[in-house]
Amino acid sequence: MRVFVAIELPEEKKEQLVLGRKSLEKVNAEVKWIEKNAIHFTLKFLGEVSGSKVEEIKNNLRHAISGFGPFKINIKGFGVFPHYVNPRIIWVGIQEREKLKQLHQIVEEICFLSGFEKEKRDFIAHLSLGRVRYLKDKNGLIQKIKELNTLSFGEIQIKEISLMESWLYPSGAKYTCLEKINL
């Protein structure tokens, strides 16, 4: 199974994000936009995992985060990865990131103890909205993203994490929740 640990968003928040990116869709760029139902926070991508290892991860995560408790984050501001010189990923940022970083560290450590490599890159809390395929008007895209940098999508409460399975199709990835784990 192709597996990752994520935070799923409420349906109304996903709809707001899709509406919020509409002005970016008008810029002269070919972008593969993430489908509404696929928008989520990835805490840890694990890759191909056996069924027995999935059970181990579920149990370890359940034990490790049982007392963590719910917390709130604010979704605000657009940006790009890796940088404005060569934008590849369009994302929305997160305010009030400290609890989210702490949760990520716990997930990272549990996965490491289960035999997965630690992520070498720093954790940057974000929601990917699209992948830039071809950019005709880079300046137009960058200008529009900078204009949207203060756009807020409001607060959400994080109450659980999900262990997800990913299926790759030519039309894009499809996700199935294997387990929800309460904070």
C-alpha positions in Angstrom: 0.0 0.0 0.0 1.1 3.6 -0.7 0.5 5.3 2.6 0.8 8.7 4.3 -0.2 10.5 7.5 -2.4 13.5 7.0 -4.9 16.0 8.4 -8.1 16.1 6.5 -10.1 19.3 6.1 -13.8 20.0 6.6 -15.7 20.1 3.3 -16.6 23.8 3.6 -12.9 24.7 4.0 -12.0 22.8 0.9 -14.7 24.7 -1.0 -13.3 28.0 0.2 -9.8 27.1 -0.9 -11.0 26.2 -4.4 -12.9 29.5 -4.6 -9.9 31.4 -3.3 -7.6 30.1 -6.1 -10.1 31.0 -8.9 -8.2 34.2 -9.7 -5.0 32.2 -10.1 -6.7 30.0 -12.6 -7.0 33.0 -14.9 -3.2 33.6 -15.1 -1.5 32.4 -18.3 0.0 29.2 -16.8 -0.7 25.5 -17.1 -1.3 24.3 -13.6 -2.6 20.9 -12.5 -4.9 21.9 -9.7 -5.5 19.6 -6.8 -9.1 18.3 -6.8 -11.2 19.6 -4.0 -11.6 16.2 -2.3 -7.8 15.7 -2.4 -6.8 18.8 -0.5 -5.2 17.8 2.9 -2.1 18.4 5.1 0.5 15.8 4.7 2.3 15.2 8.0 4.4 12.3 6.8 4.7 10.4 3.5 5.6 6.8 4.1 5.5 5.3 0.6 5.0 1.6 0.0 4.1 -0.2 3.2 3.0 -3.7 4.0 -0.3 -4.4 5.7 1.3 -5.6 9.0 3.5 -2.4 9.1 0.3 -0.3 8.6 -1.2 -2.0 11.7 2.0 -1.3 13.7 2.0 2.4 12.6 -1.7 2.8 13.6 -1.1 1.4 17.0 2.0 3.4 17.6 0.4 6.7 16.4 -2.8 6.0 18.5 -0.6 5.5 21.6 1.7 8.5 20.9 -0.9 11.2 20.3 -3.7 10.0 22.7 -3.1 12.9 25.0 -2.1 15.6 22.5 -5.5 17.3 22.4 -7.3 19.3 19.7 -5.9 22.7 18.5 -6.7 25.4 16.1 -4.9 26.8 13.1 -5.6 29.7 10.7 -5.3 29.1 7.0 -3.9 32.2 5.4 -1.7 33.5 2.5 -0.5 32.0 -0.8 3.0 31.1 -1.7 5.1 28.8 -4.0 7.8 26.1 -3.7 10.7 26.1 -4.2 10.9 29.8 -4.8 9.5 32.6 -7.0 12.3 32.2 -9.5 11.0 28.8 -10.5 7.6 28.2 -9.0 6.6 24.5 -9.1 4.0 24.2 -6.3 1.3 26.7 -5.4 0.2 26.5 -1.8 -1.7 28.2 1.0 0.0 28.8 4.3 -0.8 28.2 8.0 -0.7 30.6 10.9 -0.5 29.4 14.5 1.9 26.6 13.4 3.5 25.7 16.7 1.1 22.9 17.7 1.1 21.6 14.2 4.9 21.4 14.2 4.8 19.6 17.6 2.3 17.1 16.1 4.5 16.7 13.0 7.5 16.0 15.3 5.6 13.2 17.1 4.5 11.6 13.9 8.0 11.9 12.4 9.5 10.2 15.5 6.9 7.4 15.6 7.5 6.7 11.9 11.2 6.7 12.5 10.9 4.2 15.3 8.8 2.0 12.9 11.7 1.9 10.5 11.0 4.9 8.2 13.7 7.5 7.4 13.3 11.0 8.9 12.5 13.8 6.4 15.6 15.8 5.6 13.8 19.0 4.7 12.3 21.3 7.3 8.6 20.9 7.9 6.7 23.8 6.3 3.0 23.7 7.2 1.1 24.3 4.0 -1.7 23.0 1.8 -0.7 22.3 -1.8 -3.3 23.6 -4.3 -1.6 23.1 -7.6 1.5 21.9 -9.5 2.9 24.3 -12.2 3.4 22.4 -15.5 4.1 25.2 -17.9 4.4 28.9 -17.1 3.8 31.4 -19.9 3.4 34.5 -17.6 5.6 34.0 -14.6 5.4 37.6 -13.6 1.6 37.5 -13.8 1.4 34.4 -11.6 3.8 35.8 -9.0 2.0 39.2 -8.9 -1.3 37.4 -8.3 0.1 35.2 -5.6 1.6 38.2 -3.8 -1.8 39.9 -4.0 -3.4 36.9 -2.4 -0.8 36.7 0.4 -3.1 38.3 3.0 -6.2 36.3 2.0 -7.5 34.4 5.0 -9.6 31.3 4.9 -10.3 31.3 8.6 -9.7 29.0 11.5 -10.2 25.2 11.7 -9.9 22.9 14.7 -7.7 19.9 14.3 -9.2 17.0 16.3 -7.7 14.0 14.5 -5.1 12.7 12.1 -5.7 10.1 9.3 -3.6 7.3 8.0 -4.3 7.4 4.3 -3.8 5.2 1.3 -3.0 6.8 -2.0 -3.9 5.3 -5.4 -2.2 6.9 -8.5 -4.2 7.3 -11.7 -3.6 9.3 -14.9 -6.2 11.8 -13.8 -4.5 12.2 -10.4 -4.2 10.6 -7.0 -7.2 9.2 -5.1 -7.1 8.8 -1.4 -8.8 6.4 1.0 -8.8 6.8 4.8 -7.5 3.7 6.5 -7.8 5.0 10.1 -8.7 8.2 11.9 -6.9 8.7 15.1 -8.3 11.2 17.7 -6.0 13.7 19.3 
